[in-house]
């Protein structure tokens, strides 16, 4: 029973947070500073999710693995083109090539 209470509370909290930022965003005045800060949430979350997988693929810090240079190649492609497809289209083959070579 306790698990279902946690699931219910988590669901309600998630809905409330999304409703506040999505449902009310056009109806209330948001300070320009907060609006500028909200633009950085998606890149920060993406970095927080991907960086540990890149530098700690085996669970321990390791900069000398194939993921690091492949991530750099993908990041350069994304920066140069501004396209996530280009990042995936260059970073993933680079990872495969590096894994094949090692």
Protein Blocks (a to p, Z undefined) as FASTA:
>chain_A
ZZmmmmmmmmmmmmmmmmmmmmmmmmpccdfklmmmmmmmmmmmmmmmmmmmmmmmnopa
cfbbfklmmmmmmmmmmmmnopaklmmmmmmmmmmmmmmmZZ
